[in-house]
Amino acid sequence: MYVRGRGTARSDRQAAGTTLTRAPGTVRFLHDLVEELKATGFVADSLRRSGRSESLAAPPG
């Protein structure tokens, strides 16, 4: 994930992804999982626990 001005997945060593040529269900599952992790605060909490700013997390949606 990349949010302009907030760093990149590479610099924060966190990423999730797949190719768009995967089965639509696979892409949908990954998208829904990442959105759930952001919406529940899991991503922000993980960043906080690792000493990073939770503002690095892209917002849900």
Summary of the structure (lengths in Angstrom):
residues: 61
radius of gyration: 12.2
end to end distance: 12.2
largest distance: 36.1
contacts: 112
relative contact order: 0.19
helix: 51%
strand: 3%
